[in-house]
Amino acid sequence: MHSKQTTDRHKRPWLHAEVHVTTWIDLQSKLFDGSWQPDLRRFRSPFAFRGLSDAGAAPETTLMRLGGDYQRRERSLLRNFRKYAHRDSSVRPDSNWKWIALAQHHGLPTRLLDWSFSPYVALHFATVDARQWHRAAALWCVDCVRLKRYLPAGLQRLLKKEDSDVLTDEMLDRAAPSLEAFERMSRRPFVAFFEPPSLDDRIVNQAALFSITSRVNMSLSDWLSHHPELFRKIIIPAHLKREIRDKLDQANINERMLFPGLDGLSQWLTRYYSPGIDVKS
């Protein structure tokens, strides 16, 4: 008979990339593991980070979460977003990639996923919801430098020419000005990361970047499970969440900074002055 661990690995093939931490100090070590770049003689992490409050959840796009025949709704959603967007939100010069970034930024279901260059921003999203403190959290960490090897040749050449590890919306405009053109760049499914334009202070303060899959119905976690050298998944136990949250607040990583404006300020104050939640071990 197969052991439970073997069965779990069959159902969730990314388990072998999981890294478990038990203390704040242990977490710091894992967050910045591999960040020393000898060629640069600088500490520069190659990872993009995404925090999930539930370690059992997979990174799934808002478009997938629509359910139903969501694949056929993508173009309708984007077309109508552009049609009805307020004139103050119009994109100039006209760019499909700026439009899809703007749509994602304002909550429209898309095939994009939000990531951050900052592990602490990712930790914020993994710990901000006190109602989830009874669950273990996870930080997904994807190596953007190694991931370049799996991009289509056209995108690899562009990144080399620009001496960059991730794409920008301007680069994508040159290489593939539409989603259809992006999908045609390779017969093999692939994942790319690109930095969104600085639409507002929220994008800037969150050190944001987006991932995009070459197929609308493509699962990022499934694709990563076939490329274990590209990522790790740091598991944060439930008992550590409260400590992380308090230390992030003291380090000024909170809603007030990540969502500049009165809404973010109100969210931070409401959470900060709410009664503590007892978490059963």
Secondary structure by P-SEA (a helix, b strand, c coil): cccaaaaaaaaccccccbbbbccaaaaaaaaaccccccccccccccbbbbbbccccccccccccccccccccaaaaaaaaaaaccccccccccccaaaaaaaaaaacccccbbbbbccaaaaaaaaccccccccbbbbbbbbccccccccccaaaaaaaaaaccccccaaaaaaccccaaaaaacccccbbbbbbcccccaaaaaacbbbbbbccccccaaaaaaaccccbbbbbbcccaaaaaaaaaaaaccccccccccaaaaaaaaaaaaccbbbbcc
